[in-house]
Amino acid sequence: MKPTLRARLTLIYAGLFLLAGILLLAVTYALFSNQLSRDRRVIIQGTYLSPPATGTPTPIPGGGQTPRKDLYVMNSDGDVLTGVDAERVMREQNARVKAAATKTLLAQGSIALVLVGGLATGFGWLVAGRVLAPLHRVTDTARRIAAAPAAGRGLHERIALKGPDDEVKSLADAFDTMVERLDHSFDGQRRFVANASHELRTPLTLGRALVEVAMHRKTASEDLLQLGGTLLEINARHEQLIGGLLLLADSEKQVTATYPVNLADVITHVAAQLTPEADTAGVTLTTDSGDAPTTGDALLLERLVHNLVENGIRHNLADHGWVRVTSRRTDDVAEVEVVNSGPSVPPYEVEALFKPFHRLGADRLVGAKGAGLGLSIVQSVAQAHGGSVRAVPRPDGGLAITVRLPVDPG
């Protein structure tokens, strides 16, 4: 059974501290030995012969004088000292040795402790970083997934951690399993929307054809023509809704095939398409097509601009509204800005406008224009191209919507 991460960390740090302690003891011992090995006067304890106090020699067996054991030392001048002087010199010598030992242990030992402690800390930092590196991989992968522009984006990321079967690997494997299931769930949702939209298109197309055939009969009455016109209008709204769902599902996928696209050409083309609708609604449509090169899917980017301009025309003031479309390049960003007049939009409602099927105020009614997917598609297309969308309410009513996309360096 392989040791756990906790056991390995415990063994590593215990070994490091043990090694540091041994090294510290060795360095301290070396410094202390070096201090004591310096040249000093040697203290000698021995025996010498002295006459008795009376001055008369004391006979001993075999003749001679009486031996007397006493302490004597040699000072720095080479003189032999005995008695009180010898004891004083001994005390001074002991004090000097003690002071030297204290200096070595406190001063030089402290320096050695700091150096060895710093060395142990450095090794501990390196070893801990290496041991905990898998956790950084888990964190980085989770951050990349969380920073993805859309909810289903980035779920293809996997940690795929290699190494011992410990707690960190178990965490990484569980994270990979969770992300894989989420990825399958989002893919299934997108496939369902696309398949359902395709399946619904067939009966709508067939119903539209049957209504048109009935309306074009010579025997068709006025009531039948009126009913047919109403059915065709309802059918067109359903087709628009299904088309929007299909486009929303496609725009939430990762854009793989990208080509150079100049947004100036896109807004000129879209403006030419929507000018008749603007004239019918009494809205003045103006463009300022500055150079704004980017890369991406040309059809999706055209739909992005088309939805913005169409939204600005439809949600505007009757007979005297206006829409201004601008493209420009700012540093490393290509921008498209659509500003329109219109009803006042509360700031707290702006973010909700980008949600699917959300409409503002009276536009929430069933008979409102559009399917409520226009800005949702705009946001999805912009995010699929690595860009962003920002909407700001105008003080006089209407919105100023800015799309920012990465500029084409070529």
C-alpha positions in Angstrom: 0.0 0.0 0.0 1.4 3.3 -1.1 1.8 6.0 1.6 -0.8 8.8 1.6 0.1 12.4 0.8 -0.2 13.3 4.5 2.2 10.6 5.5 4.7 11.6 2.8 4.6 15.2 3.9 5.1 14.2 7.5 8.1 12.0 6.6 9.6 14.7 4.4 9.4 17.5 6.9 10.4 15.3 9.8 13.5 14.2 7.8 14.3 17.8 6.9 14.1 19.0 10.5 16.2 16.0 11.7 18.8 16.7 9.1 18.8 20.4 10.0 19.2 19.6 13.7 22.1 17.3 13.1 23.8 19.9 10.9 23.2 22.5 13.5 24.8 20.4 16.2 27.8 19.6 14.0 28.4 23.3 13.2 28.0 24.3 16.9 30.4 21.6 18.0 32.9 22.6 15.4 32.8 26.2 16.5 33.0 25.4 20.2 36.0 23.1 19.6 37.7 25.7 17.6 37.3 28.3 20.4 38.7 25.9 23.1 41.7 24.8 20.9 43.3 28.3 20.9 46.7 28.7 22.6 46.3 29.2 26.5 48.5 28.8 29.6 48.1 25.4 31.1 46.9 24.9 34.7 49.1 22.4 36.5 48.1 20.7 39.7 50.9 18.8 41.3 53.1 18.1 44.4 56.0 20.0 45.8 58.1 19.8 48.9 58.2 22.5 51.5 59.9 22.8 54.9 57.7 22.9 58.0 56.7 26.2 59.6 59.3 25.7 62.4 62.1 25.5 59.8 63.1 22.1 61.0 62.9 19.4 58.4 60.5 16.6 59.1 62.1 13.2 58.8 60.4 10.6 56.6 61.1 7.0 56.1 64.1 6.6 54.0 65.3 10.1 54.9 64.7 13.5 53.3 61.9 16.0 53.8 58.1 15.6 54.3 56.1 15.7 51.0 53.3 18.3 51.0 50.5 18.2 48.4 49.5 21.7 47.2 48.2 23.6 44.1 50.4 25.7 42.0 49.9 27.4 38.6 52.1 29.2 36.2 51.1 32.7 35.2 51.7 34.5 31.9 55.1 35.6 33.1 56.3 32.1 33.8 56.1 32.5 37.6 54.8 29.7 39.8 51.9 30.7 42.1 50.5 28.8 45.0 47.9 29.1 47.6 45.4 32.0 47.3 47.1 33.4 44.2 46.8 30.0 42.5 43.1 29.8 43.4 42.5 33.3 42.1 44.2 32.5 38.8 42.1 29.3 38.5 38.8 31.2 39.0 39.9 33.8 36.4 40.7 30.9 34.0 37.4 29.3 34.5 35.6 32.5 34.0 37.4 33.1 30.7 36.5 29.6 29.5 32.9 30.0 30.5 32.7 33.4 28.7 34.2 31.9 25.5 31.7 29.0 25.6 28.8 31.4 26.1 30.0 33.6 23.3 30.3 30.7 21.0 26.9 29.2 21.8 24.9 32.4 21.9 26.5 34.5 19.2 28.1 32.2 16.7 25.5 29.5 17.4 22.7 31.9 16.7 24.2 32.8 13.3 24.6 29.1 12.5 21.0 28.5 13.6 19.7 31.3 11.3 21.8 30.0 8.3 20.7 26.4 8.8 17.1 27.4 9.4 17.1 29.4 6.2 18.6 26.5 4.3 16.0 24.1 5.8 13.2 26.5 4.9 14.3 26.8 1.3 14.5 23.0 0.9 11.1 22.7 2.6 9.6 25.3 0.2 11.0 23.5 -2.9 9.8 20.1 -1.7 6.4 21.3 -0.7 5.9 23.0 -4.0 6.8 19.8 -5.9 4.5 17.7 -3.7 1.6 20.2 -4.0 2.1 20.8 -7.8 -0.8 18.5 -8.7 -3.2 20.7 -6.6 -2.1 23.7 -8.7 -3.0 21.8 -11.8 -6.5 21.1 -10.4 -6.9 24.8 -9.5 -5.7 26.1 -12.8 -8.0 23.8 -14.8 -11.0 24.8 -12.6 -10.2 28.4 -13.2 -10.0 28.0 -17.0 -13.4 26.3 -17.0 -14.9 28.9 -14.8 -13.5 31.7 -17.0 -15.0 30.3 -20.2 -17.3 32.9 -21.9 -20.3 30.5 -21.9 -21.6 27.9 -19.5 -20.9 25.0 -21.8 -17.6 26.3 -23.0 -14.3 25.0 -21.6 -15.8 21.7 -20.4 -13.5 19.7 -22.7 -10.7 20.5 -20.3 -9.3 17.6 -18.3 -6.7 17.4 -15.6 -5.6 13.8 -16.5 -3.2 13.7 -13.5 -0.5 11.1 -13.5 1.3 9.9 -10.4 0.7 7.9 -7.2 -2.8 7.0 -6.2 -3.2 9.4 -3.3 -5.7 12.0 -2.2 -4.8 14.5 -4.8 -5.1 12.1 -7.7 -8.5 10.9 -6.3 -9.6 14.6 -6.3 -8.4 15.2 -9.8 -10.1 12.0 -11.1 -13.4 13.0 -9.4 -13.1 16.5 -10.9 -12.5 15.0 -14.4 -15.5 12.7 -14.0 -17.8 15.6 -13.0 -16.6 17.8 -15.9 -17.1 15.0 -18.4 -20.7 14.5 -17.3 -21.4 18.2 -17.5 -19.8 18.3 -20.9 -22.1 15.4 -22.1 -25.1 17.2 -20.5 -24.5 20.4 -22.4 -23.8 18.6 -25.6 -27.0 16.7 -25.2 -28.9 19.9 -24.6 -27.5 21.6 -27.7 -28.2 18.5 -29.8 -31.8 18.3 -28.5 -32.5 22.0 -29.4 -31.0 21.5 -32.8 -32.8 18.3 -33.6 -36.1 19.6 -32.2 -35.8 22.7 -34.2 -35.1 20.8 -37.4 -38.0 18.5 -36.8 -40.4 21.4 -36.2 -39.3 23.1 -39.4 -40.8 20.4 -41.6 -44.5 20.7 -40.4 -44.2 24.5 -40.4 -43.0 24.6 -44.0 -45.7 22.1 -45.0 -48.4 24.2 -43.3 -47.2 27.4 -44.9 -47.3 25.7 -48.4 -50.8 24.5 -47.8 -52.0 27.9 -46.7 -50.4 29.6 -49.7 -52.0 27.1 -52.1 -55.4 27.7 -50.5 -55.0 31.4 -50.7 -54.0 31.4 -54.4 -57.1 29.5 -55.5 -59.4 31.6 -57.8 -62.4 30.6 -55.6 -60.8 31.8 -52.4 -63.2 34.1 -50.5 -62.2 37.3 -48.7 -62.6 35.6 -45.3 -60.3 32.8 -46.5 -57.7 35.2 -47.7 -57.8 37.1 -44.3 -57.6 33.8 -42.4 -54.7 32.7 -44.6 -52.8 35.9 -44.0 -53.2 35.6 -40.3 -52.0 32.0 -40.4 -49.0 32.9 -42.5 -48.1 35.6 -40.0 -48.3 33.2 -37.1 -46.3 30.6 -39.1 -43.6 33.2 -39.9 -43.2 34.0 -36.2 -42.9 30.3 -35.4 -40.3 29.9 -38.2 -38.4 32.9 -36.8 -38.5 31.4 -33.3 -37.2 28.0 -34.6 -34.5 29.7 -36.7 -33.4 31.7 -33.6 -33.2 28.5 -31.5 -31.1 26.8 -34.2 -28.8 29.8 -34.5 -28.5 30.1 -30.7 -27.5 26.4 -30.5 -25.0 26.8 -33.3 -23.5 30.0 -31.8 -22.9 28.4 -28.4 -20.5 25.9 -30.1 -16.8 26.7 -30.4 -16.0 28.5 -33.7 -13.3 26.3 -35.3 -13.1 27.7 -38.9 -12.3 31.4 -38.8 -11.5 33.8 -41.6 -10.7 37.5 -41.8 -13.9 39.6 -41.6 -14.0 43.4 -41.7 -17.0 44.6 -39.6 -17.2 47.7 -41.8 -18.3 45.6 -44.7 -20.7 43.7 -42.5 -22.5 46.8 -41.2 -22.8 48.3 -44.7 -24.3 45.0 -46.0 -26.8 44.8 -43.1 -27.8 48.4 -43.3 -28.6 47.9 -47.0 -30.8 44.9 -46.1 -32.7 46.7 -43.2 -33.1 50.2 -44.7 -36.6 49.3 -46.2 -37.8 48.1 -42.8 -36.4 51.3 -41.2 -38.2 53.4 -43.8 -41.4 51.6 -43.2 -41.1 52.2 -39.4 -40.2 55.8 -39.9 -36.7 55.3 -38.4 -33.6 57.0 -39.7 -30.8 54.5 -40.2 -27.2 55.9 -40.4 -23.9 54.1 -40.6 -20.3 55.1 -39.9 -18.3 52.2 -41.2 -14.8 52.6 -39.9 -12.1 49.9 -40.5 -12.6 47.1 -37.9 -10.8 43.9 -39.0 -11.4 40.7 -37.0 -11.6 36.9 -37.6 -14.5 34.5 -37.3 -17.5 33.0 -39.0 -18.8 35.6 -41.4 -22.4 34.4 -41.3 -22.5 34.4 -37.5 -21.0 37.9 -37.4 -23.5 39.1 -40.0 -26.3 37.7 -37.8 -24.9 39.5 -34.8 -25.0 42.9 -36.5 -28.3 42.1 -38.2 -29.9 41.3 -34.8 -28.5 44.5 -33.2 -29.8 46.8 -36.0 -33.1 45.0 -36.3 -33.6 45.2 -32.5 -32.8 49.0 -32.7 -35.3 49.6 -35.4 -38.2 47.5 -33.9 -37.8 48.9 -30.4 -37.8 52.5 -31.2 -40.0 55.6 -31.3 -42.8 55.7 -33.9 -42.2 57.8 -37.0 -39.3 59.9 -35.7 -36.8 57.4 -34.3 -33.2 56.9 -35.3 -30.5 54.2 -35.3 -26.8 54.8 -35.6 -24.4 52.0 -36.5 -20.6 52.5 -36.1 -17.6 50.2 -36.6 -14.1 51.1 -35.5 -10.8 49.7 -34.3 -9.5 50.6 -30.8 -6.0 49.3 -30.1 -6.3 45.5 -30.3 -10.1 45.5 -30.3 -12.6 45.7 -33.2 -15.9 47.3 -32.1 -19.4 47.6 -33.4 -21.7 50.1 -31.7 -25.4 50.3 -32.3 -27.2 53.3 -30.7 -30.9 54.0 -31.0 -33.6 56.2 -29.6 -36.5 54.6 -28.0 -38.3 54.1 -24.7 -36.4 54.5 -21.4 -34.8 51.3 -20.2 -34.2 50.9 -16.4 -30.6 50.0 -15.7 -31.6 46.9 -13.7 -33.4 45.5 -16.7 -30.4 45.7 -19.1 -28.7 42.4 -18.1 -32.0 40.5 -18.3 -32.4 41.6 -22.0 -29.7 39.1 -23.0 -31.6 36.2 -21.6 -33.6 34.0 -24.1 -37.3 34.9 -24.5 -37.0 38.0 -22.2 -38.8 41.1 -23.4 -39.1 44.5 -21.8 -42.3 46.0 -20.6 -45.2 45.7 -23.0 -43.1 43.6 -25.4 -43.6 40.7 -23.1 -47.0 40.2 -24.7 -47.5 37.3 -27.1 -48.1 39.6 -30.1 -44.8 41.5 -29.6 -42.3 41.7 -32.4 -39.6 39.1 -32.5 -39.1 35.9 -30.5 -37.0 37.4 -27.7 -33.8 35.7 -28.9 -32.1 38.6 -30.7 -29.8 39.8 -28.0 -29.2 36.3 -26.7 -27.9 35.3 -30.1 -25.7 38.5 -30.2 -24.2 37.6 -26.8 -23.6 33.9 -27.8 -22.0 34.8 -31.1 -19.7 37.4 -29.5 -18.6 35.0 -26.8 -18.0 32.2 -29.4 -15.6 34.6 -31.1 -13.8 35.5 -27.8 -15.5 38.9 -27.5 -18.0 40.6 -25.2 -21.2 42.7 -25.3 -22.1 45.7 -23.2 -25.4 47.6 -23.2 -25.8 51.0 -21.5 -29.2 52.8 -21.3 -29.2 56.3 -22.8 -30.5 59.2 -20.6 -33.0 60.2 -23.4 -34.2 56.6 -23.9 -33.0 53.7 -26.0 -29.7 51.7 -25.7 -26.1 52.0 -26.7 -24.9 48.4 -27.3 -21.2 47.8 -28.0 -19.7 44.5 -29.2 -15.9 44.1 -28.7 -14.1 41.4 -30.7 -10.4 40.6 -31.0 -8.8 42.5 -33.8 -7.2 40.6 -36.8 -3.4 41.4 -36.5 -3.0 40.6 -40.2 
